[in-house]
Amino acid sequence: VKTQINDIATYLQFIKIRKDKGFDEGQKINLNAVFMGNPGTGKTTVANLLGQIYWSLDLLSHGKVHEVGRADLVGEYIGQTAPKVKKAIEKARGGVLFIDEAYSLTNRGDDGKDFGKEVIEVLLTELSGGKGDLAIVCAGYPAEMSVFLNSNPGLASRLSNVIQFPDYLPDELMSIAGFASKKRDVLLSEEGEKHLHKKVVDLYRNRKKTFGNARLIN
């Protein structure tokens, strides 16, 4: 994840330097991204860091994250959805609009009563010709997010920075456990640590896509 974020930041810095020096950059600076990963892999944490990185590069005016889900964007009745999405966009302006479980906007079938697709249309309008000073980050499970990107031809091209968040390995989870226990003034005995390691390995081997990673350890 760090390597991928570093690659994006370095490239954006390069584009910005060229623009500052008067080179005609045909392409628009793309701050938007897709975070694919299971729960507890650090997606929200990295969104906050990304906002700060963009702010430090002078690409966003404050870099703070405004987190939303389906319930914050989709209205119950006709005419309610677009204003909700526009309000969320304006609230996030200057920072990052972080849409968690973004795939839930597209996988509700075609019964005509779901307004998730309307959310996508408003987002696409912002992504193609909005006022700028905004990064949109869509996050969720890897398989579902692939379906989400493929659901609309415009989405994949505008959300081209795809960052994969792998599950933590047992040794990494143990490091997180050490960090979390110190933070809470809990001292693990050698025996306790061995017991915890065994539990962690078992949980990791039998994990499903809902495996909680760092959240589970905490």
Salt bridges, closest charged atoms under 4 A:
ASP20 OD2 - LYS16 NZ 3.29
GLU25 OE2 - ARG18 NE 2.26
GLU90 OE2 - ARG93 NH2 2.66
GLU90 OE1 - LYS131 NZ 3.47
ASP110 OD1 - LYS117 NZ 2.57
ASP114 OD1 - ARG70 NH2 2.35
GLU126 OE2 - ARG93 NH1 2.79
GLU144 OE2 - LYS209 NZ 2.31
ASP167 OD2 - ARG207 NE 2.82
ASP171 OD1 - HIS197 NE2 3.70
GLU190 OE2 - LYS194 NZ 3.86
ASP202 OD2 - LYS198 NZ 3.46
